[in-house]
């Protein structure tokens, strides 16, 4: 007999749970635990979510306040390499960055190379780097001190 489909309404009324609902609940719990353990906000609010891209001069001025970060040649993204003692720590950090980016509606590319996590931040809607990218880079700098 096929399993009955479960809706969110069924979940709220105590009906049988399906795998998707359980996975979503576990993911939400993990994100809350991570944000509570690292003293980060549950939902990150950006000051200008729809702001346009910053000028190259403005990007260079703000990069002076973020050690370790640099801009790509055409100033379309911010990049930083995070080194770790082993590949497991680098992988755990990549998962953390991905979940934090999803929680705050940020865009991040995470590339793993042995014990290094390369994080690239960008705003595709704006077509370049925005203040929100700098806010996220600042948050990552605080976590990885």
N, C-alpha and C positions, 0 to 999 in steps of 0.2 A: 504494500500500500504506500503511495507517495506521501512524503511529508507535507503537511499543510504549510502554505506560505505564511510568514510572520511579518506583520507590519509593526511600525513603531507604536501604534495604538495598542496592539496586542501585548507589546512589551510593557507598556504602562499599566495595563490592566492585569498583569500577572500571568499572561498566556505562556505557552511553551516558547523557549528561546531558540533562535537559530544561531548558526556559527557567526554570521555577520554582526548581529547585535552584540554577541558576547565579545567579539574582537574589538568592536568600537568602544565598548565599555572598558575593556582592559587597556586599550590605548589611551583613553581619557584619564584613567587612573594613573598610568605610568607618567603621562605628561604632568599631572598635578603633583605627583611625588617628586619628579625631577625639578619642577619649578620651586617646590617648597624646600627641597634639600639644598638647592643652590641659591635660594633667596632671590629668585627672579619673579617678575609679575606673571600672573596666570594668563593674561591676555595683554599683549603689548600694544599700546596705542601710539601711533606715529603722529607727529605734529602736523605733517602735511602729506596725507596719503596720496593725493592726486597731483602733487607738485611735479613740475617739469624737471628736465635734467639740469644739473649744475654745470656752470662753465668750467673749462679746464683750470682757470686761475683759482676759482673758488675750491675746486677739488684739491688742488695742490696745497692751498692754505689749510684746509681741514685735515689733510693727511699728516701735516706736521704735529697734530695732536694725537694721532693714532700710530704708535710705534709698531713697526713690523708690517704694516699694510702699504701697498703701492697700487697705483692705477695701471690699467692696461694701456698700451701705446695710444689708442684713440680715446682714452678716458671713458670707456663704456662700461667698465666694471672695476671693482676693488678686489685685490687678491692678497692672500696671506698664507704662508706655509706654517703649519703647526707641527712641531716635532715631538715625538713620544718615545719612551724607552722600548716599546714593542708594538707589534701590529695589532694586538688586541686592544690596547689603550687607544690607538688611532681609530680603530673601528668603532669603539664605544663613543668616542668623541664625535665621529661622523654621524652616528645615529642621534646623538644628543642635538647636534646642530640642525639636522634635518627636522626633528620633531619641534624644536624651538622655532625654526623658520615657518613651519606649517601653522604653529599656534599663533604667531604674530603676523601671518600673511606676508612674509618676506620671501624673496627668491634667492636661493643659494645653490650653487653647484659645489659638490663635494667630491674630490678625487682622492683616492687612497693610493699611496705608493710606499710599500713596505711599512715603515713606522712614521710616515708623514701624511698628514691630512691637509690637502690644499683646498682652501675655501675661497670661492669666487662669489661676490655679491653684485647684483645688478637689478635694474627695474625695467623689464621689457616694455611695459605700458608707457613709461616715460621716455624710453629710447636712450637711456644712459644712467648715470649715477645720480641718486637723489639723497635728500637728507635722511630718509628712512634707512637707506643702505649704511650711512655713517652711524646711525643710532644702533643698528644691528651689529656693526663692526665693533662699536664701543662695548656693547653687551658681551660679545665674544671675548674681547680683551679682558674684561673683568672676570669672566669665568676661568680663563686660562692663565691666571697670574701665579 
